[in-house]
Structure formats: structure tokens, C-alpha cells
């Protein structure tokens, strides 16, 4: 049961991040972003130019 709750939480967190990124990135840019949990932390993988755009707009 615990792993189901953990999986549900992770899916909700990833969806929330994609929803936020959808507002600042084009569909093409968003398709290059990959979110995944590693060692309990949500990590974002994307090209540097997209990472820079996210950082600039999230300030």
C-alpha cells in the first residue's frame, strides 16, 4: 500500500510541474523536458537553453 501512495504522489508532482512548464514553454520545448524522481528528488532533464529559459522566468 505504501508504494502505491508513493507512486500516486510522484505522479501528481510530475503532472503539477508539467502543468506549470506548459504555461512558459512552447509545445516543442516542453516535449524536450523530462521529469523523473531520483533518490527521492524530482529532477528535470532538458537542453541548456530551455533550462536557462525556465530559470529566467521562474525568478
Order of alpha helices (4+ residues) and beta strands (2+ residues): alpha-alpha-beta-beta-alpha
